[in-house]
Amino acid sequence: MKRNAGGDDRIVRGVLGIWLVVTAGAAYRDGKRERGALAGIAGAGLLWNAVTGFCGGNYLLGVDTTTDSCSVE
């Protein structure tokens, strides 16, 4: 897996991922298990993107945000 997510893109993914995981915990605690599961899966995916620097969606679209400006190959 070649890195295709970088800079601000990874920061935004990390912040949104943490927010979704916290939201998932709150939803699960309030008895909204389906909503919590969806938020947890989405948050875990975004955190994985932020940690690894690889995004499958970027790969499929040919987008690379590891440079200063976004480029489409």
DSSP file (Angstrom, degrees, kcal/mol; ACC not computed):
  #  RESIDUE AA STRUCTURE BP1 BP2  ACC     N-H-->O    O-->H-N    N-H-->O    O-->H-N    TCO  KAPPA ALPHA  PHI   PSI    X-CA   Y-CA   Z-CA
    1    1 A M              0   0    0      0, 0.0     2,-0.4     0, 0.0     3,-0.0   0.000 360.0 360.0 360.0 114.9    0.0    0.0    0.0
    2    2 A K        -     0   0    0      1,-0.1     2,-0.1     2,-0.0    51,-0.0  -0.698 360.0-105.0 -85.8 136.8    1.5    3.2   -1.2
    3    3 A R        +     0   0    0     -2,-0.4    51,-0.3     1,-0.1    63,-0.1  -0.370  47.3 160.4 -61.6 133.8    0.7    6.3    0.9
    4    4 A N        +     0   0    0     49,-2.2    61,-2.4     1,-0.1     2,-0.4   0.243  55.9  70.6-136.9   8.7   -1.8    8.5   -0.9
    5    5 A A        +     0   0    0     48,-2.2     2,-0.3    59,-0.2    -1,-0.1  -0.995  61.3 144.0-128.8 127.3   -3.2   10.6    2.1
    6    6 A G    >   +     0   0    0     -2,-0.4     3,-1.4    59,-0.3     4,-0.3  -0.936  39.4   9.3-152.6 173.9   -1.0   13.2    3.8
    7    7 A G  T 3> S+     0   0    0     -2,-0.3     4,-1.6     1,-0.3     3,-0.4  -0.228 123.9   1.3  58.9-130.6   -0.8   16.5    5.5
    8    8 A D  H 3> S+     0   0    0      1,-0.2     4,-2.7     2,-0.2    -1,-0.3   0.823 128.7  64.0 -61.2 -33.0   -4.0   18.2    6.4
    9    9 A D  H <> S+     0   0    0     -3,-1.4     4,-2.2    56,-0.3    -1,-0.2   0.918 104.8  44.7 -58.0 -46.1   -6.0   15.3    4.9
   10   10 A R  H  > S+     0   0    0     -3,-0.4     4,-2.3    -4,-0.3    -1,-0.2   0.871 112.1  52.4 -67.9 -36.9   -4.6   12.9    7.6
   11   11 A I  H  X S+     0   0    0     -4,-1.6     4,-2.5     2,-0.2    -2,-0.2   0.936 110.8  46.8 -64.2 -46.1   -5.2   15.4   10.4
   12   12 A V  H  X S+     0   0    0     -4,-2.7     4,-2.6     1,-0.2     5,-0.3   0.912 112.5  50.3 -63.2 -42.7   -8.8   15.9    9.4
   13   13 A R  H  X S+     0   0    0     -4,-2.2     4,-2.4    -5,-0.2    -1,-0.2   0.896 111.2  49.5 -62.1 -40.3   -9.3   12.1    9.1
   14   14 A G  H  X S+     0   0    0     -4,-2.3     4,-2.3     2,-0.2    -2,-0.2   0.924 112.5  45.9 -64.9 -45.4   -7.8   11.6   12.6
   15   15 A V  H  X S+     0   0    0     -4,-2.5     4,-2.3     2,-0.2    -2,-0.2   0.933 116.0  45.4 -64.9 -46.2  -10.0   14.3   14.2
   16   16 A L  H  X S+     0   0    0     -4,-2.6     4,-2.6     1,-0.2    -1,-0.2   0.880 111.7  53.7 -64.7 -37.5  -13.2   13.0   12.5
   17   17 A G  H  X S+     0   0    0     -4,-2.4     4,-2.1    -5,-0.3    -2,-0.2   0.927 109.9  45.9 -62.9 -45.1  -12.2    9.5   13.4
   18   18 A I  H  X S+     0   0    0     -4,-2.3     4,-2.4     2,-0.2     5,-0.2   0.924 112.8  51.1 -62.9 -44.2  -11.8   10.3   17.1
   19   19 A W  H  X S+     0   0    0     -4,-2.3     4,-2.4     1,-0.2    -2,-0.2   0.910 110.8  48.3 -60.3 -43.1  -15.1   12.2   17.1
   20   20 A L  H  X S+     0   0    0     -4,-2.6     4,-2.4     2,-0.2    -1,-0.2   0.871 110.4  51.1 -67.2 -36.5  -16.9    9.3   15.5
   21   21 A V  H  X S+     0   0    0     -4,-2.1     4,-2.0     2,-0.2    -1,-0.2   0.909 111.9  46.9 -66.9 -40.9  -15.5    6.8   18.0
   22   22 A V  H  X S+     0   0    0     -4,-2.4     4,-2.1     2,-0.2    -2,-0.2   0.915 112.6  50.1 -65.3 -42.2  -16.5    9.0   20.9
   23   23 A T  H  X S+     0   0    0     -4,-2.4     4,-2.7     1,-0.2    -2,-0.2   0.883 108.1  54.1 -61.6 -39.2  -20.0    9.4   19.3
   24   24 A A  H  X S+     0   0    0     -4,-2.4     4,-2.6     1,-0.2    -1,-0.2   0.915 107.8  49.5 -61.9 -43.6  -20.2    5.6   18.9
   25   25 A G  H  X S+     0   0    0     -4,-2.0     4,-2.1     2,-0.2    -1,-0.2   0.909 112.4  47.3 -62.3 -42.2  -19.5    5.1   22.6
   26   26 A A  H  X S+     0   0    0     -4,-2.1     4,-1.6     2,-0.2    -2,-0.2   0.905 113.3  48.2 -66.6 -41.6  -22.1    7.6   23.6
   27   27 A A  H  <>S+     0   0    0     -4,-2.7     5,-2.6     2,-0.2    -2,-0.2   0.906 111.9  49.4 -65.8 -41.4  -24.7    6.1   21.2
   28   28 A Y  H ><5S+     0   0    0     -4,-2.6     3,-1.3     1,-0.2    -1,-0.2   0.906 109.7  51.5 -64.0 -40.9  -24.0    2.6   22.5
   29   29 A R  H 3<5S+     0   0    0     -4,-2.1    -1,-0.2     1,-0.3    -2,-0.2   0.831 107.5  53.5 -64.6 -32.7  -24.3    3.7   26.1
   30   30 A D  T 3<5S-     0   0    0     -4,-1.6    -1,-0.3    -5,-0.1    -2,-0.2   0.373 123.7-103.6 -84.6   4.5  -27.7    5.3   25.3
   31   31 A G  T < 5S+     0   0    0     -3,-1.3     2,-1.2    -4,-0.2     3,-0.2   0.550  85.5 125.7  88.0   7.6  -29.0    2.1   23.8
   32   32 A K     >< +     0   0    0     -5,-2.6     4,-2.3     1,-0.2     5,-0.2  -0.612  27.2 163.0 -97.2  72.4  -28.7    3.1   20.1
   33   33 A R  H  >  +     0   0    0     -2,-1.2     4,-2.7     1,-0.2    -1,-0.2   0.858  67.7  51.5 -65.5 -39.5  -26.5    0.1   19.2
   34   34 A E  H  > S+     0   0    0      2,-0.2     4,-2.4     1,-0.2    -1,-0.2   0.940 113.3  44.9 -64.5 -45.7  -27.0    0.3   15.4
   35   35 A R  H  > S+     0   0    0      1,-0.2     4,-2.4     2,-0.2     5,-0.2   0.898 114.1  50.5 -63.6 -40.4  -26.0    4.0   15.3
   36   36 A G  H  X S+     0   0    0     -4,-2.3     4,-2.5     2,-0.2    -2,-0.2   0.896 109.5  50.2 -64.4 -40.6  -23.1    3.3   17.6
   37   37 A A  H  X S+     0   0    0     -4,-2.7     4,-2.5     2,-0.2     5,-0.2   0.926 112.0  47.1 -64.6 -44.3  -21.9    0.4   15.4
   38   38 A L  H  X S+     0   0    0     -4,-2.4     4,-2.4     1,-0.2     5,-0.2   0.928 114.6  46.1 -63.5 -44.8  -22.0    2.5   12.2
   39   39 A A  H  X S+     0   0    0     -4,-2.4     4,-2.6     1,-0.2    -1,-0.2   0.890 112.9  51.3 -64.9 -38.4  -20.2    5.4   13.9
   40   40 A G  H  X S+     0   0    0     -4,-2.5     4,-2.5    -5,-0.2    -2,-0.2   0.911 111.1  46.5 -65.4 -42.9  -17.6    3.1   15.4
   41   41 A I  H  X S+     0   0    0     -4,-2.5     4,-2.2     2,-0.2    -2,-0.2   0.929 114.9  46.9 -65.1 -45.1  -16.9    1.4   12.0
   42   42 A A  H  X S+     0   0    0     -4,-2.4     4,-2.3    -5,-0.2    -2,-0.2   0.919 113.8  48.4 -62.8 -43.2  -16.7    4.7   10.2
   43   43 A G  H  X S+     0   0    0     -4,-2.6     4,-2.5     1,-0.2    -2,-0.2   0.904 110.7  50.2 -64.1 -41.8  -14.4    6.2   13.0
   44   44 A A  H  X S+     0   0    0     -4,-2.5     4,-2.3     1,-0.2    -1,-0.2   0.891 110.3  51.4 -63.9 -38.5  -12.2    3.2   13.0
   45   45 A G  H  X S+     0   0    0     -4,-2.2     4,-2.2     2,-0.2    -2,-0.2   0.923 111.0  46.7 -63.8 -44.6  -11.8    3.4    9.2
   46   46 A L  H  X S+     0   0    0     -4,-2.3     4,-2.3     2,-0.2    -2,-0.2   0.891 112.1  50.5 -65.7 -38.9  -10.9    7.1    9.3
   47   47 A L  H  X S+     0   0    0     -4,-2.5     4,-2.4     2,-0.2    -1,-0.2   0.895 108.9  52.0 -65.4 -38.4   -8.4    6.4   12.1
   48   48 A W  H  X S+     0   0    0     -4,-2.3     4,-2.7     2,-0.2     5,-0.3   0.919 109.9  49.6 -62.2 -43.0   -6.8    3.6   10.0
   49   49 A N  H  X S+     0   0    0     -4,-2.2     4,-2.3     1,-0.2     5,-0.3   0.915 111.9  48.6 -59.8 -43.8   -6.5    6.0    7.1
   50   50 A A  H  < S+     0   0    0     -4,-2.3    -2,-0.2     2,-0.2    -1,-0.2   0.886 115.4  43.4 -65.8 -39.6   -4.9    8.6    9.3
   51   51 A V  H  < S+     0   0    0     -4,-2.4    -2,-0.2     1,-0.2    -1,-0.2   0.924 123.4  33.8 -73.6 -45.1   -2.4    6.1   10.8
   52   52 A T  H  < S-     0   0    0     -4,-2.7    -2,-0.2    -5,-0.2    -3,-0.2   0.750  94.5-134.5 -85.1 -24.3   -1.4    4.3    7.6
   53   53 A G     <  +     0   0    0     -4,-2.3   -48,-2.2    -5,-0.3   -49,-2.2   0.647  68.2 116.4  77.7  13.7   -1.6    7.2    5.2
   54   54 A F        -     0   0    0     -6,-0.3     2,-0.4    -5,-0.3    -1,-0.3  -0.963  41.7-174.8-120.1 133.3   -3.5    5.1    2.7
   55   55 A C     >  -     0   0    0     -2,-0.4     4,-2.2     1,-0.1     5,-0.1  -0.987  17.6-155.5-127.6 122.3   -7.1    5.6    1.6
   56   56 A G  H  > S+     0   0    0     -2,-0.4     4,-2.6     1,-0.2     5,-0.2   0.864  97.5  54.4 -62.9 -36.7   -8.8    3.1   -0.7
   57   57 A G  H  > S+     0   0    0      2,-0.2     4,-2.0     1,-0.2    -1,-0.2   0.922 108.7  47.9 -63.7 -44.0  -11.2    5.8   -2.0
   58   58 A N  H  >>S+     0   0    0      1,-0.2     5,-2.5     2,-0.2     4,-1.0   0.906 111.3  52.4 -60.3 -41.0   -8.3    8.0   -2.9
   59   59 A Y  H ><5S+     0   0    0     -4,-2.2     3,-0.6     1,-0.2    -2,-0.2   0.931 109.8  47.2 -61.1 -47.4   -6.7    5.1   -4.6
   60   60 A L  H 3<5S+     0   0    0     -4,-2.6    -1,-0.2     1,-0.2    -2,-0.2   0.850 117.0  43.5 -64.7 -34.4   -9.8    4.3   -6.7
   61   61 A L  H 3<5S-     0   0    0     -4,-2.0    -1,-0.2    -5,-0.2    -2,-0.2   0.547 110.8-119.9 -87.9  -7.7  -10.2    7.9   -7.7
   62   62 A G  T <<5 +     0   0    0     -4,-1.0    11,-2.5    -3,-0.6     2,-0.4   0.782  61.1 149.4  75.0  27.5   -6.5    8.4   -8.4
   63   63 A V  E   < -A   72   0A   0     -5,-2.5     2,-0.4     9,-0.2    -1,-0.3  -0.779  26.5-172.8 -97.6 136.7   -6.1   11.2   -5.9
   64   64 A D  E     +A   71   0A   0      7,-2.2     7,-1.5    -2,-0.4     3,-0.3  -0.959  12.3 172.4-131.3 114.3   -2.8   11.7   -4.0
   65   65 A T        +     0   0    0    -61,-2.4   -56,-0.3    -2,-0.4   -59,-0.3   0.135  54.3 100.5-105.9  19.0   -2.8   14.3   -1.1
   66   66 A T  S    S+     0   0    0    -63,-0.1    -1,-0.2   -61,-0.1   -59,-0.1   0.697  74.7  66.8 -78.1 -16.9    0.7   13.5    0.1
   67   67 A T  S    S-     0   0    0     -3,-0.3   -61,-0.1     2,-0.3     4,-0.1  -0.377 104.3 -95.1 -92.6 177.6    2.2   16.5   -1.7
   68   68 A D  S    S+     0   0    0     -2,-0.1     2,-0.4     1,-0.1    -1,-0.1   0.863 112.1  37.8 -62.3 -36.4    1.5   20.2   -0.9
   69   69 A S  S    S-     0   0    0     -5,-0.0    -2,-0.3     0, 0.0     2,-0.1  -0.915  94.8-107.3-118.2 146.2   -1.3   20.3   -3.5
   70   70 A C        -     0   0    0     -2,-0.4     2,-0.4    -5,-0.1    -5,-0.2  -0.444  40.0-169.9 -68.3 138.3   -3.8   17.6   -4.4
   71   71 A S  E     -A   64   0A   0     -7,-1.5    -7,-2.2    -2,-0.1     2,-0.5  -0.982  18.1-146.8-133.5 146.2   -3.1   15.9   -7.7
   72   72 A V  E      A   63   0A   0     -2,-0.4    -9,-0.2    -9,-0.2   -10,-0.1  -0.950 360.0 360.0-110.6 127.1   -5.1   13.5   -9.8
   73   73 A E              0   0    0    -11,-2.5   -10,-0.1    -2,-0.5   -11,-0.1   0.460 360.0 360.0 -87.3 360.0   -3.0   11.0  -11.7
